[in-house]
Amino acid sequence: LYAGTAPWMAGHFREEELFPAVTRTFEELGLAPGRLLLDDSPREAGPFGAHVATVRVPDEVRLTVRRQGGIPACSELLAAFAEGHLWANAPRSAEVAERRFPDPATVEGVRILSAGFCLEPGWLKRSLRLPSAAAREAARLGAFRALGSLRHAAALLPWSLEVFHRGPTAALHEEYVEITGQRISDELA
């Protein structure tokens, strides 16, 4: 987990440069903020990262960003911007249920696709102005993080299927703790 955060690359992924680079990328794609309401005002408290709130789709979609630096923050910001644009550009003619509850695979696919910019040395050089060697290393570290995430999901797949078929049980809770080293909150156990 520590290696995936790549603290030695933090100088290339400074918080004051990430937000403008990501905003510029989406503007170049023809996705100006428009109906996406951006809130990146400095905050003392609250979770770091980017969070999408769908108040009224497509008219009121909020993207709240508590700025931070690093490769994970870059991926998260790209993913949140893409998700926000997905919601903000939903067709007005669609049924309310279609606008409010799109296919979760579509939402996750859009997030993964845009977070993938961090895996592209060309994007890293152009948007974050990284030198070629640093862009290659950052892309490799991004791929390393993506592989770790995929391996984690694959390790949990048999457990998830078992929970889906049998429902939550104490034995499955213990198996989850064994697999991940983390406890599930008491409400979910």
TORPA-4810 file (N, C-alpha, C, O; in nm, 3 decimals):
<nodes>
NODE_1_0.082_-0.119_0.000_0.000_0.000_0.000_0.087_0.126_0.000_0.058_0.223_-0.070_L
NODE_2_0.193_0.122_0.080_0.281_0.237_0.088_0.348_0.264_-0.047_0.356_0.378_-0.091_Y
NODE_3_0.395_0.158_-0.111_0.461_0.175_-0.241_0.365_0.232_-0.343_0.407_0.310_-0.430_A
NODE_4_0.237_0.196_-0.335_0.137_0.246_-0.430_0.112_0.395_-0.417_0.068_0.459_-0.512_G
NODE_5_0.139_0.451_-0.299_0.120_0.596_-0.282_0.238_0.674_-0.338_0.227_0.794_-0.362_T
NODE_6_0.351_0.608_-0.359_0.472_0.666_-0.419_0.507_0.802_-0.360_0.506_0.902_-0.431_A
NODE_7_0.537_0.808_-0.229_0.568_0.938_-0.168_0.690_1.006_-0.230_0.701_1.128_-0.224_P
NODE_8_0.781_0.931_-0.289_0.899_0.990_-0.351_0.863_1.065_-0.480_0.945_1.140_-0.533_W
NODE_9_0.740_1.044_-0.531_0.694_1.114_-0.651_0.608_1.236_-0.617_0.559_1.305_-0.706_M
NODE_10_0.588_1.261_-0.489_0.496_1.368_-0.446_0.531_1.504_-0.505_0.442_1.585_-0.529_A
NODE_11_0.658_1.530_-0.527_0.699_1.658_-0.584_0.646_1.680_-0.724_0.633_1.794_-0.769_G
NODE_12_0.615_1.572_-0.794_0.561_1.583_-0.930_0.409_1.593_-0.931_0.350_1.631_-1.032_H
NODE_13_0.346_1.558_-0.820_0.200_1.557_-0.810_0.156_1.649_-0.697_0.088_1.607_-0.603_F
NODE_14_0.195_1.776_-0.708_0.161_1.872_-0.604_0.014_1.911_-0.613_-0.042_1.923_-0.722_R
NODE_15_-0.047_1.929_-0.497_-0.190_1.957_-0.492_-0.230_2.082_-0.570_-0.338_2.086_-0.628_E
NODE_16_-0.145_2.184_-0.571_-0.181_2.307_-0.641_-0.179_2.292_-0.793_-0.232_2.377_-0.864_E
NODE_17_-0.119_2.185_-0.844_-0.112_2.162_-0.988_-0.214_2.060_-1.037_-0.252_2.062_-1.154_E
NODE_18_-0.259_1.969_-0.949_-0.348_1.862_-0.993_-0.484_1.915_-1.040_-0.530_1.879_-1.149_L
NODE_19_-0.547_1.998_-0.961_-0.681_2.045_-0.994_-0.684_2.120_-1.128_-0.769_2.089_-1.211_F
NODE_20_-0.593_2.217_-1.151_-0.593_2.285_-1.282_-0.565_2.190_-1.399_-0.623_2.205_-1.506_P
NODE_21_-0.476_2.092_-1.378_-0.444_1.997_-1.486_-0.565_1.912_-1.522_-0.593_1.889_-1.640_A
NODE_22_-0.636_1.864_-1.421_-0.754_1.781_-1.446_-0.866_1.864_-1.509_-0.931_1.819_-1.603_V
NODE_23_-0.888_1.984_-1.459_-0.990_2.073_-1.516_-0.958_2.102_-1.662_-1.047_2.095_-1.748_T
NODE_24_-0.835_2.132_-1.691_-0.792_2.161_-1.829_-0.813_2.039_-1.918_-0.854_2.054_-2.034_R
NODE_25_-0.786_1.920_-1.867_-0.805_1.798_-1.945_-0.950_1.781_-1.987_-0.978_1.751_-2.103_T
NODE_26_-1.041_1.800_-1.894_-1.183_1.784_-1.927_-1.233_1.896_-2.018_-1.322_1.873_-2.099_F
NODE_27_-1.178_2.015_-2.005_-1.214_2.123_-2.097_-1.166_2.091_-2.238_-1.237_2.119_-2.335_E
NODE_28_-1.046_2.034_-2.250_-0.995_1.993_-2.382_-1.081_1.885_-2.444_-1.089_1.875_-2.567_E
NODE_29_-1.145_1.804_-2.362_-1.235_1.699_-2.411_-1.374_1.754_-2.444_-1.463_1.680_-2.486_L
NODE_30_-1.392_1.884_-2.425_-1.521_1.946_-2.452_-1.619_1.934_-2.337_-1.739_1.950_-2.356_G
NODE_31_-1.568_1.904_-2.218_-1.653_1.888_-2.101_-1.623_1.998_-2.000_-1.572_1.972_-1.890_L
NODE_32_-1.656_2.120_-2.037_-1.640_2.232_-1.945_-1.732_2.209_-1.827_-1.835_2.143_-1.841_A
NODE_33_-1.699_2.262_-1.710_-1.780_2.234_-1.591_-1.929_2.249_-1.611_-2.005_2.166_-1.562_P
NODE_34_-1.975_2.356_-1.682_-2.118_2.369_-1.712_-2.206_2.349_-1.591_-2.200_2.427_-1.495_G
NODE_35_-2.288_2.245_-1.595_-2.381_2.218_-1.485_-2.314_2.152_-1.365_-2.377_2.138_-1.260_R
NODE_36_-2.189_2.113_-1.379_-2.116_2.052_-1.269_-2.068_2.163_-1.176_-1.983_2.243_-1.213_L
NODE_37_-2.123_2.168_-1.056_-2.088_2.272_-0.959_-1.963_2.229_-0.883_-1.964_2.128_-0.812_L
NODE_38_-1.856_2.304_-0.897_-1.728_2.270_-0.835_-1.709_2.347_-0.705_-1.731_2.468_-0.699_L
NODE_39_-1.668_2.276_-0.602_-1.636_2.338_-0.475_-1.499_2.287_-0.432_-1.485_2.175_-0.383_D
NODE_40_-1.399_2.371_-0.451_-1.264_2.333_-0.411_-1.208_2.432_-0.309_-1.086_2.449_-0.297_D
NODE_41_-1.298_2.497_-0.235_-1.253_2.592_-0.135_-1.176_2.519_-0.024_-1.212_2.407_0.013_S
NODE_42_-1.073_2.582_0.028_-0.993_2.518_0.133_-1.077_2.485_0.256_-1.162_2.564_0.298_P
NODE_43_-1.053_2.368_0.313_-1.126_2.324_0.432_-1.026_2.272_0.535_-0.922_2.216_0.501_R
NODE_44_-1.060_2.290_0.659_-0.978_2.238_0.767_-1.017_2.095_0.802_-0.932_2.015_0.842_E
NODE_45_-1.145_2.062_0.788_-1.193_1.930_0.830_-1.263_1.862_0.712_-1.289_1.923_0.609_A
NODE_46_-1.290_1.735_0.731_-1.360_1.658_0.628_-1.263_1.565_0.558_-1.142_1.578_0.571_G
NODE_47_-1.318_1.473_0.483_-1.231_1.375_0.416_-1.156_1.437_0.299_-1.208_1.525_0.230_P
NODE_48_-1.033_1.390_0.277_-0.958_1.432_0.160_-1.019_1.366_0.038_-1.092_1.268_0.050_F
NODE_49_-0.988_1.420_-0.077_-1.031_1.359_-0.201_-1.142_1.435_-0.268_-1.171_1.550_-0.235_G
NODE_50_-1.203_1.368_-0.365_-1.309_1.427_-0.446_-1.436_1.345_-0.429_-1.432_1.222_-0.433_A
NODE_51_-1.547_1.413_-0.409_-1.674_1.345_-0.385_-1.783_1.407_-0.472_-1.793_1.529_-0.482_H
NODE_52_-1.863_1.320_-0.534_-1.972_1.365_-0.621_-2.103_1.353_-0.544_-2.130_1.250_-0.482_V
NODE_53_-2.183_1.458_-0.548_-2.315_1.457_-0.487_-2.418_1.489_-0.595_-2.411_1.594_-0.659_A
NODE_54_-2.512_1.399_-0.614_-2.615_1.419_-0.715_-2.740_1.470_-0.644_-2.822_1.392_-0.597_T
NODE_55_-2.753_1.602_-0.638_-2.867_1.663_-0.569_-2.990_1.653_-0.657_-3.095_1.605_-0.614_V
NODE_56_-2.978_1.701_-0.782_-3.088_1.693_-0.878_-3.025_1.672_-1.015_-2.967_1.765_-1.072_R
NODE_57_-3.036_1.551_-1.068_-2.971_1.515_-1.195_-3.060_1.562_-1.309_-3.181_1.537_-1.303_V
NODE_58_-3.009_1.626_-1.410_-2.872_1.669_-1.434_-2.845_1.813_-1.391_-2.735_1.863_-1.413_P
NODE_59_-2.942_1.879_-1.330_-2.931_2.023_-1.303_-2.840_2.060_-1.187_-2.779_2.166_-1.189_D
NODE_60_-2.830_1.976_-1.087_-2.751_2.012_-0.971_-2.665_1.892_-0.928_-2.706_1.809_-0.847_E
NODE_61_-2.546_1.888_-0.985_-2.448_1.784_-0.952_-2.327_1.857_-0.896_-2.271_1.946_-0.960_V
NODE_62_-2.287_1.819_-0.776_-2.177_1.889_-0.708_-2.054_1.800_-0.697_-2.063_1.681_-0.668_R
NODE_63_-1.943_1.861_-0.722_-1.814_1.794_-0.704_-1.740_1.872_-0.598_-1.699_1.986_-0.619_L
NODE_64_-1.721_1.808_-0.482_-1.650_1.870_-0.371_-1.511_1.811_-0.365_-1.494_1.689_-0.361_T
NODE_65_-1.412_1.898_-0.365_-1.273_1.854_-0.368_-1.199_1.914_-0.250_-1.197_2.036_-0.232_V
NODE_66_-1.140_1.828_-0.170_-1.046_1.874_-0.068_-0.909_1.837_-0.122_-0.871_1.720_-0.124_R
NODE_67_-0.838_1.936_-0.165_-0.715_1.914_-0.241_-0.608_1.843_-0.160_-0.591_1.864_-0.040_R
NODE_68_-0.538_1.756_-0.232_-0.421_1.689_-0.178_-0.333_1.650_-0.296_-0.377_1.653_-0.410_Q
NODE_69_-0.211_1.614_-0.268_-0.119_1.577_-0.373_-0.098_1.427_-0.378_-0.147_1.353_-0.292_G
NODE_70_-0.025_1.383_-0.480_0.010_1.242_-0.492_-0.062_1.173_-0.607_-0.162_1.222_-0.658_G
NODE_71_-0.009_1.057_-0.645_-0.067_0.979_-0.754_-0.208_0.932_-0.720_-0.296_0.945_-0.806_I
NODE_72_-0.235_0.879_-0.599_-0.373_0.837_-0.570_-0.472_0.954_-0.580_-0.585_0.935_-0.627_P
NODE_73_-0.432_1.073_-0.537_-0.520_1.189_-0.545_-0.548_1.226_-0.689_-0.660_1.266_-0.723_A
NODE_74_-0.449_1.213_-0.774_-0.467_1.242_-0.917_-0.570_1.147_-0.978_-0.661_1.191_-1.048_C
NODE_75_-0.555_1.018_-0.951_-0.650_0.918_-1.003_-0.790_0.945_-0.951_-0.887_0.939_-1.027_S
NODE_76_-0.801_0.974_-0.823_-0.932_0.998_-0.763_-0.999_1.123_-0.820_-1.119_1.123_-0.844_E
NODE_77_-0.921_1.227_-0.842_-0.975_1.350_-0.898_-1.024_1.329_-1.041_-1.132_1.375_-1.077_L
NODE_78_-0.946_1.259_-1.122_-0.988_1.228_-1.259_-1.117_1.147_-1.259_-1.209_1.175_-1.336_L
NODE_79_-1.124_1.045_-1.173_-1.243_0.959_-1.166_-1.366_1.038_-1.122_-1.474_1.021_-1.178_A
NODE_80_-1.350_1.125_-1.022_-1.464_1.202_-0.973_-1.512_1.302_-1.076_-1.633_1.321_-1.092_A
NODE_81_-1.421_1.367_-1.147_-1.461_1.460_-1.253_-1.542_1.387_-1.359_-1.645_1.436_-1.404_F
NODE_82_-1.496_1.270_-1.400_-1.567_1.194_-1.503_-1.705_1.153_-1.454_-1.803_1.164_-1.529_A
NODE_83_-1.714_1.106_-1.330_-1.845_1.068_-1.277_-1.937_1.189_-1.269_-2.055_1.180_-1.304_E
NODE_84_-1.885_1.301_-1.223_-1.965_1.422_-1.216_-2.020_1.463_-1.352_-2.136_1.501_-1.364_G
NODE_85_-1.935_1.455_-1.454_-1.980_1.489_-1.589_-2.082_1.389_-1.641_-2.173_1.426_-1.716_H
NODE_86_-2.068_1.262_-1.604_-2.168_1.162_-1.643_-2.306_1.201_-1.590_-2.404_1.199_-1.664_L
NODE_87_-2.312_1.236_-1.464_-2.439_1.276_-1.403_-2.489_1.408_-1.461_-2.606_1.422_-1.494_W
NODE_88_-2.399_1.507_-1.474_-2.438_1.640_-1.518_-2.482_1.643_-1.664_-2.553_1.735_-1.705_A
NODE_89_-2.441_1.545_-1.742_-2.479_1.540_-1.883_-2.582_1.433_-1.913_-2.599_1.392_-2.028_N
NODE_90_-2.652_1.388_-1.810_-2.760_1.291_-1.831_-2.870_1.357_-1.914_-2.897_1.475_-1.897_A
NODE_91_-2.933_1.282_-2.003_-3.037_1.342_-2.087_-3.158_1.384_-2.004_-3.207_1.308_-1.920_P
NODE_92_-3.205_1.503_-2.028_-3.324_1.552_-1.956_-3.448_1.472_-1.992_-3.542_1.462_-1.913_R
NODE_93_-3.449_1.415_-2.112_-3.568_1.342_-2.157_-3.580_1.203_-2.094_-3.684_1.138_-2.106_S
NODE_94_-3.474_1.156_-2.028_-3.477_1.024_-1.966_-3.570_1.023_-1.846_-3.593_1.126_-1.782_A
NODE_95_-3.623_0.906_-1.816_-3.708_0.891_-1.699_-3.627_0.924_-1.573_-3.504_0.913_-1.572_E
NODE_96_-3.696_0.964_-1.468_-3.630_1.000_-1.342_-3.546_0.883_-1.291_-3.432_0.902_-1.248_V
NODE_97_-3.601_0.762_-1.296_-3.527_0.645_-1.248_-3.400_0.622_-1.330_-3.297_0.583_-1.275_A
NODE_98_-3.406_0.646_-1.460_-3.289_0.630_-1.546_-3.181_0.731_-1.511_-3.062_0.699_-1.510_E
NODE_99_-3.223_0.855_-1.484_-3.125_0.960_-1.451_-3.065_0.938_-1.313_-2.945_0.958_-1.294_R
NODE_100_-3.147_0.899_-1.216_-3.101_0.884_-1.078_-3.029_0.752_-1.053_-2.942_0.746_-0.966_R
NODE_101_-3.064_0.647_-1.127_-3.007_0.514_-1.101_-2.955_0.452_-1.230_-3.010_0.353_-1.278_F
NODE_102_-2.848_0.508_-1.286_-2.792_0.447_-1.407_-2.726_0.314_-1.373_-2.708_0.280_-1.256_P
NODE_103_-2.692_0.242_-1.475_-2.623_0.114_-1.455_-2.493_0.140_-1.378_-2.410_0.219_-1.422_D
NODE_104_-2.474_0.074_-1.262_-2.351_0.097_-1.184_-2.224_0.065_-1.263_-2.120_0.125_-1.238_P
NODE_105_-2.234_-0.029_-1.357_-2.116_-0.062_-1.438_-2.076_0.056_-1.525_-1.958_0.077_-1.551_A
NODE_106_-2.173_0.134_-1.571_-2.143_0.253_-1.651_-2.070_0.356_-1.566_-1.969_0.413_-1.609_T
NODE_107_-2.120_0.380_-1.446_-2.056_0.477_-1.357_-1.913_0.433_-1.325_-1.820_0.513_-1.334_V
NODE_108_-1.897_0.308_-1.288_-1.763_0.259_-1.253_-1.671_0.256_-1.375_-1.552_0.285_-1.364_E
NODE_109_-1.726_0.222_-1.491_-1.646_0.221_-1.614_-1.594_0.359_-1.649_-1.478_0.374_-1.689_G
NODE_110_-1.678_0.460_-1.635_-1.637_0.598_-1.663_-1.527_0.640_-1.565_-1.431_0.706_-1.603_V
NODE_111_-1.544_0.603_-1.439_-1.443_0.638_-1.338_-1.308_0.571_-1.370_-1.204_0.637_-1.365_R
NODE_112_-1.311_0.443_-1.403_-1.188_0.370_-1.432_-1.121_0.423_-1.558_-1.000_0.438_-1.563_I
NODE_113_-1.202_0.450_-1.660_-1.148_0.500_-1.786_-1.074_0.631_-1.766_-0.963_0.649_-1.817_L
NODE_114_-1.135_0.724_-1.695_-1.069_0.854_-1.678_-0.952_0.847_-1.580_-0.853_0.917_-1.599_S
NODE_115_-0.962_0.765_-1.477_-0.849_0.749_-1.384_-0.729_0.691_-1.457_-0.615_0.708_-1.415_A
NODE_116_-0.756_0.622_-1.568_-0.649_0.563_-1.648_-0.557_0.665_-1.712_-0.450_0.628_-1.760_G
NODE_117_-0.595_0.793_-1.714_-0.503_0.895_-1.766_-0.373_0.894_-1.688_-0.267_0.924_-1.742_F
NODE_118_-0.380_0.858_-1.559_-0.259_0.851_-1.476_-0.165_0.739_-1.520_-0.050_0.733_-1.476_C
NODE_119_-0.214_0.650_-1.605_-0.132_0.541_-1.656_-0.066_0.577_-1.789_0.009_0.497_-1.845_L
NODE_120_-0.094_0.695_-1.839_-0.045_0.738_-1.970_0.069_0.839_-1.956_0.046_0.953_-1.914_E
NODE_121_0.192_0.798_-1.991_0.304_0.893_-1.981_0.280_1.020_-2.064_0.321_1.129_-2.024_P
NODE_122_0.214_1.007_-2.179_0.186_1.124_-2.262_0.099_1.225_-2.190_0.126_1.345_-2.195_G
NODE_123_-0.005_1.178_-2.122_-0.092_1.269_-2.047_-0.015_1.332_-1.931_-0.028_1.452_-1.905_W
NODE_124_0.065_1.252_-1.863_0.142_1.303_-1.749_0.242_1.410_-1.793_0.262_1.509_-1.722_L
NODE_125_0.304_1.392_-1.909_0.399_1.492_-1.960_0.326_1.618_-2.004_0.369_1.729_-1.974_K
NODE_126_0.215_1.601_-2.076_0.143_1.715_-2.131_0.068_1.794_-2.023_0.077_1.916_-2.017_R
NODE_127_-0.005_1.723_-1.938_-0.093_1.792_-1.843_-0.023_1.832_-1.714_-0.046_1.942_-1.663_S
NODE_128_0.061_1.746_-1.661_0.132_1.777_-1.536_0.274_1.826_-1.560_0.346_1.861_-1.467_L
NODE_129_0.313_1.827_-1.688_0.445_1.874_-1.729_0.558_1.799_-1.660_0.657_1.858_-1.618_R
NODE_130_0.541_1.668_-1.648_0.645_1.584_-1.589_0.754_1.557_-1.692_0.725_1.547_-1.812_L
NODE_131_0.878_1.545_-1.648_0.984_1.502_-1.739_0.956_1.358_-1.784_0.885_1.284_-1.716_P
NODE_132_1.011_1.318_-1.896_0.983_1.186_-1.954_1.010_1.072_-1.857_0.928_0.981_-1.844_S
NODE_133_1.124_1.075_-1.789_1.158_0.965_-1.697_1.058_0.959_-1.581_1.014_0.850_-1.544_A
NODE_134_1.021_1.073_-1.525_0.924_1.075_-1.415_0.786_1.031_-1.463_0.714_0.963_-1.390_A
NODE_135_0.749_1.069_-1.585_0.619_1.028_-1.640_0.613_0.877_-1.657_0.512_0.814_-1.627_A
NODE_136_0.722_0.818_-1.706_0.726_0.671_-1.722_0.716_0.602_-1.586_0.642_0.505_-1.570_R
NODE_137_0.791_0.652_-1.488_0.787_0.591_-1.355_0.649_0.607_-1.291_0.598_0.513_-1.230_E
NODE_138_0.589_0.724_-1.305_0.455_0.747_-1.249_0.353_0.656_-1.315_0.264_0.603_-1.248_A
NODE_139_0.363_0.636_-1.446_0.271_0.546_-1.516_0.289_0.403_-1.466_0.190_0.331_-1.447_A
NODE_140_0.412_0.362_-1.445_0.436_0.227_-1.390_0.379_0.213_-1.250_0.319_0.110_-1.216_R
NODE_141_0.396_0.316_-1.168_0.342_0.311_-1.032_0.189_0.310_-1.036_0.125_0.243_-0.954_L
NODE_142_0.131_0.383_-1.128_-0.015_0.381_-1.144_-0.063_0.242_-1.183_-0.165_0.195_-1.133_G
NODE_143_0.010_0.178_-1.273_-0.025_0.041_-1.314_-0.008_-0.055_-1.197_-0.088_-0.148_-1.181_A
NODE_144_0.094_-0.034_-1.116_0.116_-0.117_-0.997_-0.003_-0.104_-0.901_-0.050_-0.204_-0.845_F
NODE_145_-0.050_0.019_-0.881_-0.167_0.042_-0.793_-0.291_-0.025_-0.851_-0.368_-0.087_-0.777_R
NODE_146_-0.311_-0.013_-0.983_-0.428_-0.074_-1.048_-0.423_-0.226_-1.035_-0.526_-0.289_-1.011_A
NODE_147_-0.305_-0.283_-1.051_-0.291_-0.428_-1.036_-0.320_-0.470_-0.893_-0.386_-0.572_-0.871_L
NODE_148_-0.272_-0.395_-0.797_-0.300_-0.427_-0.657_-0.449_-0.423_-0.627_-0.501_-0.508_-0.554_G
NODE_149_-0.516_-0.324_-0.682_-0.662_-0.313_-0.663_-0.734_-0.432_-0.727_-0.827_-0.487_-0.669_S
NODE_150_-0.691_-0.470_-0.846_-0.751_-0.585_-0.914_-0.728_-0.714_-0.836_-0.819_-0.795_-0.822_L
NODE_151_-0.608_-0.732_-0.785_-0.578_-0.852_-0.706_-0.662_-0.857_-0.578_-0.709_-0.964_-0.538_R
NODE_152_-0.682_-0.742_-0.514_-0.764_-0.736_-0.394_-0.908_-0.776_-0.427_-0.970_-0.855_-0.355_H
NODE_153_-0.962_-0.720_-0.536_-1.099_-0.754_-0.577_-1.111_-0.902_-0.612_-1.211_-0.966_-0.579_A
NODE_154_-1.009_-0.957_-0.679_-1.012_-1.098_-0.716_-1.006_-1.187_-0.593_-1.070_-1.292_-0.589_A
NODE_155_-0.929_-1.147_-0.493_-0.921_-1.226_-0.370_-1.054_-1.227_-0.296_-1.087_-1.325_-0.230_A
NODE_156_-1.130_-1.119_-0.306_-1.259_-1.110_-0.237_-1.375_-1.168_-0.317_-1.485_-1.184_-0.262_L
NODE_157_-1.355_-1.200_-0.444_-1.465_-1.249_-0.526_-1.532_-1.376_-0.472_-1.654_-1.377_-0.460_L
NODE_158_-1.458_-1.482_-0.437_-1.525_-1.601_-0.383_-1.603_-1.569_-0.254_-1.713_-1.621_-0.234_P
NODE_159_-1.545_-1.486_-0.170_-1.613_-1.448_-0.046_-1.741_-1.371_-0.078_-1.846_-1.397_-0.018_W
NODE_160_-1.734_-1.276_-0.171_-1.851_-1.197_-0.209_-1.963_-1.283_-0.264_-2.080_-1.263_-0.232_S
NODE_161_-1.927_-1.380_-0.347_-2.028_-1.471_-0.402_-2.093_-1.554_-0.292_-2.214_-1.580_-0.295_L
NODE_162_-2.013_-1.596_-0.197_-2.066_-1.674_-0.085_-2.164_-1.592_-0.001_-2.268_-1.642_0.040_E
NODE_163_-2.129_-1.466_0.025_-2.219_-1.378_0.100_-2.347_-1.356_0.020_-2.455_-1.352_0.078_V
NODE_164_-2.336_-1.341_-0.110_-2.452_-1.320_-0.195_-2.547_-1.440_-0.188_-2.669_-1.423_-0.183_F
NODE_165_-2.491_-1.561_-0.189_-2.574_-1.682_-0.189_-2.626_-1.720_-0.050_-2.742_-1.761_-0.037_H
NODE_166_-2.543_-1.706_0.054_-2.583_-1.751_0.188_-2.626_-1.639_0.280_-2.693_-1.663_0.381_R
NODE_167_-2.590_-1.516_0.247_-2.617_-1.406_0.337_-2.504_-1.392_0.438_-2.419_-1.481_0.449_G
NODE_168_-2.500_-1.281_0.511_-2.391_-1.260_0.606_-2.401_-1.355_0.725_-2.507_-1.370_0.786_P
NODE_169_-2.290_-1.419_0.756_-2.283_-1.510_0.872_-2.155_-1.479_0.949_-2.065_-1.413_0.898_T
NODE_170_-2.150_-1.529_1.071_-2.030_-1.508_1.154_-1.908_-1.574_1.090_-1.798_-1.519_1.094_A
NODE_171_-1.927_-1.692_1.032_-1.815_-1.762_0.968_-1.760_-1.682_0.850_-1.639_-1.674_0.830_A
NODE_172_-1.850_-1.623_0.772_-1.805_-1.543_0.658_-1.738_-1.414_0.705_-1.646_-1.364_0.640_L
NODE_173_-1.784_-1.362_0.817_-1.719_-1.243_0.873_-1.576_-1.276_0.912_-1.484_-1.199_0.883_H
NODE_174_-1.556_-1.388_0.978_-1.421_-1.430_1.017_-1.333_-1.455_0.894_-1.215_-1.423_0.895_E
NODE_175_-1.391_-1.511_0.790_-1.315_-1.534_0.667_-1.272_-1.401_0.605_-1.161_-1.389_0.553_E
NODE_176_-1.360_-1.301_0.611_-1.326_-1.169_0.558_-1.209_-1.109_0.636_-1.116_-1.053_0.578_Y
NODE_177_-1.213_-1.122_0.768_-1.105_-1.072_0.853_-0.974_-1.142_0.816_-0.869_-1.079_0.812_V
NODE_178_-0.982_-1.273_0.791_-0.863_-1.350_0.755_-0.807_-1.305_0.620_-0.685_-1.293_0.603_E
NODE_179_-0.895_-1.279_0.524_-0.851_-1.240_0.389_-0.793_-1.099_0.390_-0.687_-1.076_0.332_I
NODE_180_-0.860_-1.005_0.454_-0.822_-0.864_0.444_-0.747_-0.809_0.564_-0.678_-0.708_0.553_T
NODE_181_-0.760_-0.874_0.677_-0.699_-0.820_0.798_-0.781_-0.707_0.857_-0.734_-0.639_0.949_G
NODE_182_-0.903_-0.685_0.806_-0.988_-0.577_0.855_-1.120_-0.636_0.903_-1.170_-0.735_0.849_Q
NODE_183_-1.175_-0.575_1.005_-1.307_-0.616_1.055_-1.414_-0.539_0.981_-1.392_-0.425_0.940_R
NODE_184_-1.530_-0.601_0.965_-1.646_-0.534_0.910_-1.716_-0.466_1.027_-1.722_-0.522_1.137_I
NODE_185_-1.769_-0.347_1.005_-1.837_-0.278_1.115_-1.949_-0.364_1.171_-2.006_-0.446_1.100_S
NODE_186_-1.980_-0.344_1.298_-2.079_-0.426_1.367_-2.216_-0.426_1.300_-2.287_-0.525_1.306_D
NODE_187_-2.253_-0.313_1.235_-2.384_-0.307_1.170_-2.391_-0.404_1.053_-2.498_-0.458_1.024_E
NODE_188_-2.278_-0.427_0.985_-2.278_-0.511_0.868_-2.246_-0.656_0.900_-2.275_-0.745_0.820_L
NODE_189_-2.188_-0.681_1.016_-2.145_-0.818_1.050_-2.263_-0.908_1.078_-2.244_-1.026_1.109_A
</nodes>
